[in-house]
Amino acid sequence: MYALLTTFTLGPGKEELGDKLGAQFSAILKNQKGFKKLTMFRDDATGECGGFSLWESREDAEAAMANTGNELKESLTGVVTGPPKRGVYDIWDVFEVE
């Protein structure tokens, strides 16, 4: 399994915008090949936020990153304090409380 991690900073007080972006990209990602799950996260005090999505293969995650790159850039233009950071990572283990 692979993770696509996207992080960006909207700034404090923009939780509603973060919610809107999460809904927008969950609708897009769920139709991509190999998509498993999307988890959104944020720090309300700093406005740092992002998405952590799980994929069946590295190829699926990389394709999703490429397929959503332009839309992400358009959605974040003028509302982020810097460029988003994105990367694909190998999930080598999962630890859970039993």
N, C-alpha and C positions, 0 to 999 in steps of 0.2 A: 504494500500500500504506500501511497505517496501523498505528501501535503503540499498545497499551494498556499503560501503565506503572503498576505498583502497587508502592509501597514501604512498609515498616513496620519497627519494631524490636522484636524478641523479647527481646533481651538476650543476653549471652554464655552459652555452655553449653547452648543450646537447639537445636542442630543437628537432633536427632531430630524435634522438633516442626516445624521448617522443612521437613524432608523429607516429613513427613506432610501438611502443608498443600500442598506442591507436588504431591504425588500426588493429593490431593483435588481441587484446582482444575484440574489437567491433565485429569482425567477429566470434569469439568464443561465446560471450555472446548472440548475437542475435538468436542463435539456441537453447538456453536453455529454458526450460519450464518456463513460467511466466514472461519472460523478457519484459520490456516496453521501456526503454530508457537508454542511457549512455551519461553522460556529463564528458568530460575530462577537467582538469584544471592544471595550472602551474604558478609558479613565475619564470620568466626568470632570475632574479637577483640571486636567491638562488638555483635554480634547484629543488625546492620542487614541486611535482606534484602528480596527482592521478586521480582516476575515481570515479564518483558517479552514480551508476546505480539504476534504479527503477524496482521493482518486484511486482507481484500480491499478493504473500503471503510470509510469513517468511520462510516457508519450501522451496519455490523456490529460495529465496535469499541465504539461507544456503546451499542448494544443489549446486548452482552456485559457491559459495565460495569454497566448497569442491572439485568440479569438476575442478576448475581452479587453485587450490593451487599449485600443482606440476609444472604446466606450468609457472605460475607467478614466482615461485622460480627460475626455470631454466632460464627464460628470464632476471631476474634481477641479477643473480649471477655475481659478478665481476663488475657491473656497478652502483650499488647503494652504498651510504655511510653508510647505516644501513639497518636492516630488514624492509620490508614493514609492515604497520599496516593495519589490516582489521577488519571490524565489520559490523553487521547487525543492523539496527535501524528502529523503527516504525515511519512512517510518520503520525503525528497526525494532521497536518493542513498545508495548502498551502496559502500563502498570495501573492496576485498579485496586481499590480497597475491597476486601472480601467481607 
